[in-house]
Amino acid sequence: MSFELLVIPVALLILAVILSILLRRVVPTNMVHIVQSRKKTTSYGTGHKSNVYWAWPSFVPLLGVAVIKLPVSNFDLSLKNYDAYDTDRVPFIVDVTAFFAIKDTNLAAKRVESVDELNNQLRLIVQGAVRKVLASADINTIMLERSTFGDQFTEEVRDQLKEWGVESVKTMELMDIRDANDSNVISNIMAMKKSAIEKESRVEVAKNRRDSEQAEIDAKRDVDVSTQDALLLVGQRTADKDKAVGIANESARQEILIAQKLTAENDMAVKKVEIVRQAEITKEEQIVAASQDKETKTLIAEGDLIKVQRDADGVRAMGEATAEAEKLFQLAPVQAKIALAKEIGANEGFQNYLQNIEAIDAYEIVGSHQAQALQNADVKVIANSGSSTGGMTQVMDLFSSNGGTQIASAVEAFAQSEFGADILSKTLKTKPPTARTRAKASSSKAATSKTATKAKAKPKASPAAKTAPTINYKPQG
């Protein structure tokens, strides 16, 4: 059993080694492999993060990849036997060679799937550029200015190559230009050029013969002139010799005077140097003395400054210590209150106790003010029931909806009698009610009595509940 368990890991290890050998890819230095995995696209090769990857087959789930191989070295593209036309629609055949390199491999991989497809696309671009440029000139200009047209080809394809991630590494070359089928235009131009060359050659030969004869005549004349020039030169040289001797004697005398002048100037310069040097020595001595005096005074001033600064530091330290002590003394009761507030904030029972105390104090204040207000008011309470509390529960009901309802009911009942109606009509200056009005009033009275009964049946809040304020206490901390 143990042997079987050991065989399985060994077999898996061997399989992993075999797969690593078979699937490991090392990218050559002149190539770039664009690997498309499940989530991203990565380039491997020279100039990229790595040049080694695992080429899992694309059918393998999660691990499978697709690979596009592109060269990064320079490559050429030849356009041979391409039919072109000049600006006058004269047909001819050209051979053009272009030199490219892939600059952006990722962009090129998005455009094409292989190098062959990239070459086909580039060939179409070159053909379009050649056709467009050559159609803008005549055949004579094209034959004479091949290099110029190569530059124009290169400039024409530059922007289009960027869209494919490719760039030109050299100017495109117009290698050859010749006649198309059933056309002799270029041959005729070459014949014209040949006859023109023969013409120029014969003219040049005649010109050379004439020049040789003229050269012989000129040579004889030059010999005669040279003989006369030699005689003239001898006389001139003799005169020049006498002149030079006189000038040399005068120059020698002048040089002696100049030398004497220079000697006197040098003597004066030496004396001047001695005087200036002595003045500089005296100046340096004075500067050294002044510098010593300055340094001495500076050291004394610095010592005084340090002493004053230390005294100021001592005073400032004493003031800071006093201020700190005063600060701690004033913070002590504040910190005690903060600690008490924190303790109260965590004790709900003690909070309720404080709220009740505050409510009782508030009720006492409100009650005392109400009693004082009633004492000063001229209010009379008349009860028509068995007790004084049967009519109103308390004097404050006069200022409530209950008291107002009862007053209205009493006035309405008083108005139903003939005596009461007569008094109210005289008081309010209105007509006495008729029998029909009295009937409506009776109905209204019954409804009012019923409403008053319902109002009395409702429970009343205690005075403490009406007047006690709600205290919201928030602990500090």
C-alpha positions as CSV (number, residue, x, y, z in Angstrom):
1,M,0.0,0.0,0.0
2,S,2.8,2.4,0.9
3,F,4.6,1.7,-2.4
4,E,1.5,2.6,-4.4
5,L,1.1,5.9,-2.5
6,L,4.7,6.7,-3.4
7,V,4.4,5.9,-7.1
8,I,1.6,8.4,-7.7
9,P,3.6,11.6,-6.5
10,V,6.6,10.4,-8.5
11,A,4.6,9.9,-11.6
12,L,3.0,13.4,-11.2
13,L,6.5,14.9,-10.7
14,I,7.8,13.3,-13.9
15,L,4.7,14.5,-15.8
16,A,5.3,18.0,-14.5
17,V,8.9,17.9,-15.6
18,I,8.0,16.7,-19.1
19,L,5.3,19.3,-19.5
20,S,7.7,22.1,-18.4
21,I,10.2,20.9,-20.9
22,L,7.6,20.7,-23.7
23,L,5.7,23.9,-23.0
24,R,8.6,26.2,-21.9
25,R,9.3,28.8,-24.6
26,V,12.4,31.1,-24.8
27,V,12.0,34.0,-27.2
28,P,14.9,34.7,-29.5
29,T,16.7,38.1,-29.3
30,N,15.3,39.2,-32.7
31,M,11.7,38.2,-32.0
32,V,8.8,39.2,-29.7
33,H,6.0,36.8,-28.8
34,I,2.7,38.4,-27.9
35,V,0.8,36.0,-25.6
36,Q,-2.9,36.4,-25.2
37,S,-4.2,34.7,-22.0
38,R,-7.7,34.6,-20.5
39,K,-7.4,38.0,-18.9
40,K,-4.5,40.0,-20.5
41,T,-2.0,40.4,-23.3
42,T,1.7,40.2,-22.5
43,S,4.8,40.7,-24.7
44,Y,7.8,38.5,-24.1
45,G,11.3,39.2,-25.6
46,T,14.2,41.6,-25.7
47,G,13.2,44.9,-24.0
48,H,10.3,43.5,-22.1
49,K,9.8,42.2,-18.6
50,S,10.7,38.6,-19.5
51,N,11.6,36.4,-22.5
52,V,10.4,33.1,-21.1
53,Y,6.7,31.9,-20.9
54,W,4.7,28.7,-20.8
55,A,2.9,28.0,-24.1
56,W,-0.2,26.1,-22.9
57,P,-2.4,25.0,-25.8
58,S,-5.3,27.3,-26.4
59,F,-7.8,24.4,-25.7
60,V,-6.6,24.0,-22.1
61,P,-9.2,25.7,-19.8
62,L,-8.0,28.7,-17.8
63,L,-4.3,28.1,-18.8
64,G,-4.5,28.1,-22.6
65,V,-2.9,30.9,-24.5
66,A,-2.7,32.2,-28.1
67,V,0.7,33.4,-29.4
68,I,1.6,35.9,-32.2
69,K,5.3,36.0,-33.2
70,L,6.7,39.2,-34.7
71,P,10.2,40.2,-35.6
72,V,11.9,43.2,-33.9
73,S,14.9,43.3,-36.2
74,N,14.9,45.4,-39.4
75,F,13.3,43.9,-42.5
76,D,12.9,45.1,-46.0
77,L,10.0,45.1,-48.4
78,S,10.6,45.1,-52.1
79,L,8.0,46.4,-54.6
80,K,9.2,45.0,-58.0
81,N,7.7,45.5,-61.5
82,Y,5.1,47.9,-60.2
83,D,3.2,49.7,-62.9
84,A,3.1,53.5,-62.3
85,Y,2.1,56.7,-64.2
86,D,3.5,60.2,-64.2
87,T,1.4,63.4,-64.2
88,D,0.8,63.0,-68.0
89,R,-0.4,59.4,-67.6
90,V,2.8,58.1,-69.2
91,P,3.2,54.4,-68.1
92,F,6.4,53.0,-66.7
93,I,7.6,50.3,-64.3
94,V,9.5,50.9,-61.1
95,D,11.3,48.9,-58.4
96,V,11.1,50.3,-54.9
97,T,12.7,49.0,-51.7
98,A,11.6,50.0,-48.2
99,F,13.2,49.2,-44.8
100,F,11.0,48.9,-41.7
101,A,11.0,47.8,-38.1
102,I,8.2,47.0,-35.6
103,K,8.2,49.7,-33.0
104,D,5.0,48.8,-31.0
105,T,4.6,45.0,-31.0
106,N,1.4,45.1,-29.0
107,L,-0.2,47.4,-31.5
108,A,1.0,45.3,-34.4
109,A,-0.4,42.2,-32.8
110,K,-3.8,43.9,-32.5
111,R,-3.7,44.7,-36.3
112,V,-2.5,41.4,-37.7
113,E,-2.2,37.7,-36.8
114,S,1.1,36.9,-38.6
115,V,4.2,38.4,-40.2
116,D,2.9,37.5,-43.6
117,E,-0.3,39.4,-43.1
118,L,1.7,42.4,-41.8
119,N,3.9,42.3,-45.0
120,N,0.8,42.3,-47.2
121,Q,-0.6,45.3,-45.4
122,L,2.7,47.2,-45.6
123,R,3.0,46.3,-49.3
124,L,-0.4,47.9,-49.9
125,I,0.6,51.1,-48.0
126,V,3.9,51.3,-50.0
127,Q,2.0,50.8,-53.3
128,G,-0.4,53.6,-52.5
129,A,2.4,56.0,-51.5
130,V,4.4,55.3,-54.7
131,R,1.4,55.7,-57.0
132,K,0.4,59.0,-55.3
133,V,3.9,60.6,-55.3
134,L,4.9,59.5,-58.9
135,A,1.6,60.7,-60.3
136,S,2.5,64.3,-59.2
137,A,5.6,64.6,-61.4
138,D,6.6,64.1,-65.0
139,I,8.9,61.2,-66.2
140,N,11.9,63.5,-66.8
141,T,11.8,64.8,-63.2
142,I,11.4,61.3,-61.8
143,M,14.5,60.0,-63.7
144,L,16.6,62.9,-62.7
145,E,15.6,63.1,-59.0
146,R,15.3,59.6,-57.7
147,S,16.6,60.4,-54.2
148,T,14.1,63.2,-53.8
149,F,11.3,60.8,-54.6
150,G,12.6,58.3,-52.1
151,D,12.3,60.9,-49.3
152,Q,8.7,61.7,-50.5
153,F,7.8,58.0,-50.4
154,T,9.1,57.7,-46.8
155,E,7.2,60.8,-45.7
156,E,4.0,59.7,-47.3
157,V,3.9,56.3,-45.4
158,R,5.1,57.7,-42.0
159,D,1.7,58.4,-40.5
160,Q,0.1,55.3,-41.9
161,L,2.9,53.1,-40.5
162,K,2.2,54.4,-36.9
163,E,-1.3,52.9,-37.0
164,W,0.3,49.5,-37.5
165,G,3.0,49.9,-34.9
166,V,5.8,50.1,-37.6
167,E,8.3,52.7,-38.4
168,S,10.8,53.4,-41.3
169,V,14.4,52.8,-40.4
170,K,15.8,54.1,-43.7
171,T,14.7,56.2,-46.6
172,M,12.8,54.3,-49.2
173,E,14.8,53.8,-52.4
174,L,13.6,54.1,-56.1
175,M,15.9,51.3,-57.3
176,D,15.0,51.2,-61.0
177,I,12.7,52.8,-63.6
178,R,12.0,51.3,-67.0
179,D,9.5,51.2,-69.9
180,A,6.3,49.4,-69.5
181,N,5.1,47.0,-72.2
182,D,4.5,48.6,-75.6
183,S,6.2,51.9,-74.4
184,N,9.5,53.4,-75.5
185,V,9.3,56.7,-73.6
186,I,12.2,55.9,-71.3
187,S,14.2,54.5,-74.2
188,N,13.7,57.6,-76.2
189,I,14.7,59.8,-73.2
190,M,17.8,57.6,-72.8
191,A,18.6,58.0,-76.5
192,M,18.2,61.8,-76.2
193,K,20.5,61.7,-73.3
194,K,23.1,59.6,-75.2
195,S,23.1,61.9,-78.3
196,A,23.4,64.9,-75.9
197,I,26.4,63.3,-74.3
198,E,28.0,62.6,-77.7
199,K,27.4,66.3,-78.6
200,E,29.0,67.5,-75.5
201,S,31.9,65.1,-76.0
202,R,32.7,66.5,-79.5
203,V,32.3,70.1,-78.3
204,E,34.6,69.3,-75.5
205,V,37.3,67.8,-77.8
206,A,37.2,70.9,-80.1
207,K,37.4,73.1,-77.1
208,N,40.4,71.2,-75.8
209,R,42.2,71.4,-79.2
210,R,41.7,75.2,-79.3
211,D,42.8,75.5,-75.7
212,S,46.0,73.6,-76.5
213,E,46.9,75.9,-79.4
214,Q,46.2,79.0,-77.4
215,A,48.3,77.6,-74.6
216,E,51.3,77.3,-77.0
217,I,50.9,81.0,-78.0
218,D,50.5,82.0,-74.4
219,A,53.6,80.1,-73.5
220,K,55.9,81.9,-76.1
221,R,54.5,85.2,-75.0
222,D,55.1,84.4,-71.4
223,V,58.8,83.5,-72.2
224,D,59.4,86.9,-73.8
225,V,57.7,88.7,-70.9
226,S,59.7,86.8,-68.4
227,T,63.0,87.9,-70.1
228,Q,62.0,91.5,-69.8
229,D,60.8,91.0,-66.3
230,A,64.1,89.5,-65.3
231,L,66.0,92.6,-66.5
232,L,63.6,94.9,-64.8
233,L,63.9,92.8,-61.6
234,V,67.7,93.1,-61.6
235,G,67.5,96.9,-61.6
236,Q,64.8,96.9,-59.0
237,R,66.8,94.6,-56.8
238,T,69.8,97.0,-57.0
239,A,67.7,100.0,-56.0
240,D,66.0,98.0,-53.3
241,K,69.4,97.0,-51.9
242,D,70.6,100.6,-51.6
243,K,67.3,101.6,-50.0
244,A,67.4,98.7,-47.6
245,V,70.9,99.6,-46.4
246,G,69.8,103.2,-45.6
247,I,66.7,102.1,-43.9
248,A,68.7,99.5,-41.8
249,N,71.1,102.2,-40.6
250,E,68.2,104.5,-39.6
251,S,66.4,101.6,-38.0
252,A,69.5,100.8,-35.9
253,R,69.8,104.3,-34.7
254,Q,66.1,104.4,-33.7
255,E,66.3,101.0,-32.0
256,I,69.2,102.4,-29.8
257,L,67.0,105.4,-28.8
258,I,64.1,103.0,-28.0
259,A,66.3,100.8,-25.9
260,Q,67.5,103.8,-23.9
261,K,63.9,104.8,-23.4
262,L,62.9,101.3,-22.2
263,T,65.8,101.2,-19.8
264,A,64.7,104.5,-18.2
265,E,61.1,103.3,-18.0
266,N,62.2,100.0,-16.4
267,D,64.2,101.9,-13.7
268,M,61.1,104.0,-12.9
269,A,58.9,100.9,-12.9
270,V,61.2,99.2,-10.3
271,K,61.1,102.2,-8.1
272,K,57.3,102.3,-8.5
273,V,57.0,98.6,-7.5
274,E,59.1,99.2,-4.4
275,I,56.9,102.2,-3.3
276,V,53.7,100.2,-4.0
277,R,55.0,97.2,-2.2
278,Q,55.9,99.2,0.9
279,A,52.4,100.8,0.8
280,E,50.8,97.4,0.6
281,I,52.9,96.1,3.6
282,T,51.8,99.1,5.7
283,K,48.1,98.6,4.6
284,E,48.3,94.9,5.6
285,E,49.7,95.7,9.0
286,Q,46.9,98.2,9.6
287,I,44.3,95.6,8.5
288,V,45.7,93.0,10.8
289,A,45.6,95.4,13.8
290,A,42.0,96.5,12.9
291,S,41.0,92.8,12.6
292,Q,42.4,92.0,16.0
293,D,40.6,94.9,17.6
294,K,37.4,93.9,15.9
295,E,37.7,90.3,17.0
296,T,38.4,91.3,20.6
297,K,35.3,93.6,20.7
298,T,33.2,90.9,19.0
299,L,34.2,88.3,21.7
300,I,33.3,90.7,24.5
301,A,30.0,91.6,22.9
302,E,29.2,87.9,22.4
303,G,30.0,87.2,26.0
304,D,27.7,90.0,27.2
305,L,24.9,88.7,24.8
306,I,25.2,85.1,26.1
307,K,24.9,86.4,29.7
308,V,21.8,88.5,28.9
309,Q,20.3,85.5,27.1
310,R,20.9,83.2,30.0
311,D,19.3,85.7,32.4
312,A,16.3,86.0,30.1
313,D,16.1,82.2,29.9
314,G,16.0,82.0,33.7
315,V,13.3,84.6,34.0
316,R,11.2,82.9,31.3
317,A,11.6,79.5,32.9
318,M,10.5,80.9,36.3
319,G,7.5,82.6,34.6
320,E,6.5,79.3,32.8
321,A,6.7,77.3,36.0
322,T,4.5,79.9,37.8
323,A,2.0,79.8,34.9
324,E,1.9,76.0,34.8
325,A,1.2,75.9,38.6
326,E,-1.6,78.5,38.2
327,K,-3.0,76.5,35.3
328,L,-3.0,73.2,37.3
329,F,-4.7,75.0,40.3
330,Q,-7.5,76.3,38.1
331,L,-8.0,73.0,36.2
332,A,-8.3,71.0,39.4
333,P,-12.1,71.8,40.1
334,V,-12.8,71.6,36.4
335,Q,-11.3,68.1,36.2
336,A,-13.3,67.1,39.3
337,K,-16.6,68.2,37.6
338,I,-15.6,66.4,34.4
339,A,-15.0,63.2,36.4
340,L,-18.4,63.6,38.2
341,A,-20.1,64.2,34.8
342,K,-18.5,61.0,33.4
343,E,-19.7,59.0,36.5
344,I,-23.3,60.4,36.2
345,G,-23.4,59.7,32.4
346,A,-22.8,56.0,33.2
347,N,-25.4,55.8,36.1
348,E,-29.0,55.8,34.7
349,G,-30.6,55.6,38.2
350,F,-28.8,58.7,39.4
351,Q,-29.8,60.5,36.2
352,N,-33.5,59.8,36.9
353,Y,-33.0,61.0,40.5
354,L,-31.5,64.3,39.3
355,Q,-34.4,64.7,36.8
356,N,-37.0,64.2,39.5
357,I,-35.3,66.7,41.8
358,E,-35.2,69.3,39.0
359,A,-38.9,68.6,38.1
360,I,-40.0,69.2,41.8
361,D,-38.0,72.4,42.0
362,A,-39.6,73.6,38.7
363,Y,-43.1,72.7,39.9
364,E,-42.6,74.6,43.1
365,I,-41.6,77.7,41.2
366,V,-44.5,77.5,38.7
367,G,-47.0,76.8,41.6
368,S,-45.9,79.7,43.6
369,H,-46.2,82.0,40.6
370,Q,-49.7,80.7,39.8
371,A,-50.9,81.2,43.4
372,Q,-49.5,84.8,43.4
373,A,-51.4,85.4,40.1
374,L,-54.7,84.1,41.5
375,Q,-54.3,86.1,44.6
376,N,-54.1,89.3,42.7
377,A,-57.0,88.3,40.3
378,D,-60.6,89.3,41.1
379,V,-62.3,85.9,40.4
380,K,-65.5,84.6,42.0
381,V,-66.5,80.9,41.8
382,I,-70.2,80.0,42.2
383,A,-71.1,76.3,42.3
384,N,-74.7,75.2,41.9
385,S,-74.1,71.5,42.8
386,G,-73.8,69.8,46.2
387,S,-70.2,70.9,46.8
388,S,-67.9,73.6,45.6
389,T,-65.9,71.0,43.7
390,G,-68.8,69.8,41.8
391,G,-68.8,72.7,39.4
392,M,-65.1,73.0,38.8
393,T,-62.3,70.9,40.0
394,Q,-59.9,73.9,40.5
395,V,-59.8,77.6,39.8
396,M,-57.4,77.1,36.9
397,D,-60.3,75.4,35.0
398,L,-61.5,78.9,34.3
399,F,-58.6,79.2,31.9
400,S,-59.1,75.8,30.3
401,S,-61.5,74.4,27.7
402,N,-63.6,72.8,30.4
403,G,-64.2,76.0,32.2
404,G,-65.1,77.8,29.0
405,T,-67.5,75.1,28.0
406,Q,-69.3,75.3,31.4
407,I,-69.6,79.1,31.1
408,A,-71.0,78.9,27.7
409,S,-73.5,76.2,28.8
410,A,-74.7,78.5,31.7
411,V,-75.2,81.5,29.4
412,E,-77.1,79.3,27.0
413,A,-79.4,77.9,29.7
414,F,-80.0,81.5,31.0
415,A,-81.0,82.6,27.5
416,Q,-83.7,79.9,27.2
417,S,-85.8,81.5,29.9
418,E,-88.0,84.6,29.0
419,F,-86.4,86.6,31.8
420,G,-82.9,85.7,30.7
421,A,-83.6,86.3,27.0
422,D,-85.1,89.7,27.9
423,I,-82.0,90.7,29.9
424,L,-79.6,89.4,27.2
425,S,-81.5,91.2,24.5
426,K,-81.3,94.5,26.4
427,T,-77.6,93.9,27.2
428,L,-76.6,92.8,23.7
429,K,-79.3,95.0,21.9
430,T,-80.8,92.0,20.0
431,K,-84.4,90.8,19.4
432,P,-85.8,88.2,21.9
433,P,-85.9,84.7,20.5
434,T,-89.1,83.2,19.1
435,A,-90.5,79.8,20.0
436,R,-88.8,78.3,17.0
437,T,-85.5,79.8,18.0
438,R,-86.0,78.5,21.6
439,A,-86.5,75.0,20.2
440,K,-83.2,75.2,18.2
441,A,-81.6,76.5,21.3
442,S,-82.9,73.6,23.4
443,S,-81.4,71.2,20.8
444,S,-78.1,73.1,21.0
445,K,-78.2,73.0,24.8
446,A,-78.6,69.2,24.8
447,A,-75.7,68.9,22.4
448,T,-73.6,71.2,24.5
449,S,-74.4,69.3,27.7
450,K,-73.5,66.0,25.9
451,T,-70.2,67.5,24.8
452,A,-69.5,68.8,28.3
453,T,-70.2,65.4,29.8
454,K,-67.7,63.8,27.4
455,A,-65.2,66.5,28.2
456,K,-65.6,65.7,31.9
457,A,-65.3,62.0,31.3
458,K,-61.7,62.5,29.9
459,P,-58.9,62.0,32.4
460,K,-57.0,65.0,33.4
461,A,-53.3,65.2,33.7
462,S,-51.8,65.9,37.1
463,P,-50.5,69.4,37.8
464,A,-47.1,67.9,38.1
465,A,-47.3,66.4,34.7
466,K,-48.5,69.7,33.2
467,T,-46.0,71.9,34.7
468,A,-42.9,69.8,35.4
469,P,-40.3,70.6,32.8
470,T,-38.3,67.8,31.1
471,I,-34.6,68.0,31.9
472,N,-32.2,66.6,29.4
473,Y,-28.9,66.1,31.0
474,K,-25.8,65.3,28.9
475,P,-22.7,64.3,30.8
476,Q,-19.5,66.0,29.9
477,G,-16.3,64.2,29.1
